[in-house]
Amino acid sequence: MRYSLNHRWGDCTEADVVTDEQLDALLSELTRDIEDVEHPDLWITDHESGWSLLAFAGDAGLVVLEDEAENTTQHLRGLTSDTIRVLYVRLISGQIDLLCQEHWQPGYG
């Protein structure tokens, strides 16, 4: 499978294509149980490109972009849920160049 969708509470879904319904269900976890510090993040990995995008629950609007091939990690803070969704759509539609054009900061934030 091309994509791994890793949910906040440990479930993982493998898919060749990520549907809108799957993406919306995954991202809805960011607004539930935001005080759960043991399970703060969720992510999608594109195994074909080697990129992963992580998002963290709560109001910080934190996302982390990882490039497995280059072993690099970058982050953005203060994003709205709509902007976070746009970034995920770019990842799952193969628009890595567009995704990388954001003003990423080094590290995990």
Residue pairs with C-beta under 8 A, 6 or more apart in sequence:
1 14
1 15
1 16
1 47
2 15
2 16
2 17
2 46
2 47
2 48
3 14
3 15
3 16
3 17
3 18
3 44
3 45
3 46
3 47
3 92
4 12
4 13
4 14
4 44
4 45
4 47
5 12
5 13
5 14
5 15
5 18
5 22
5 26
5 42
5 44
6 12
6 42
6 43
6 44
6 45
7 13
7 26
7 29
7 42
8 29
8 30
8 33
8 36
8 39
8 40
8 41
8 42
8 57
9 29
9 39
10 39
13 22
15 22
17 92
18 44
18 92
23 85
23 88
23 89
23 92
26 42
26 44
27 42
27 55
27 81
27 84
27 85
27 88
29 42
29 57
30 42
30 55
30 56
30 57
30 58
30 81
30 84
31 57
31 81
32 57
33 39
33 57
34 57
34 58
34 59
36 57
39 57
40 56
40 57
40 58
41 54
41 55
41 56
41 57
41 64
42 54
42 55
43 52
43 53
43 54
43 55
44 52
44 53
44 88
44 91
44 92
45 51
45 52
46 52
46 91
46 92
46 94
49 94
49 96
50 67
50 68
50 69
51 65
51 66
51 67
51 68
51 91
51 96
51 99
52 65
52 66
52 68
53 63
53 64
53 65
53 66
53 87
53 88
53 91
53 99
54 63
54 64
54 65
54 66
55 62
55 63
55 64
55 84
55 88
56 62
56 63
56 64
60 77
60 78
61 76
61 77
61 78
61 79
61 80
61 83
61 84
62 75
62 76
62 77
62 79
62 109
63 75
63 76
63 79
63 84
63 87
64 73
64 74
64 75
64 108
64 109
65 73
65 74
65 75
65 76
65 99
65 100
65 104
66 72
66 73
66 74
67 73
73 106
73 107
73 108
74 104
74 105
74 106
74 107
75 104
75 105
75 106
75 107
75 108
75 109
76 102
76 103
76 104
76 105
76 109
77 105
77 109
79 87
87 99
87 102
89 95
90 96
90 98
90 99
91 99
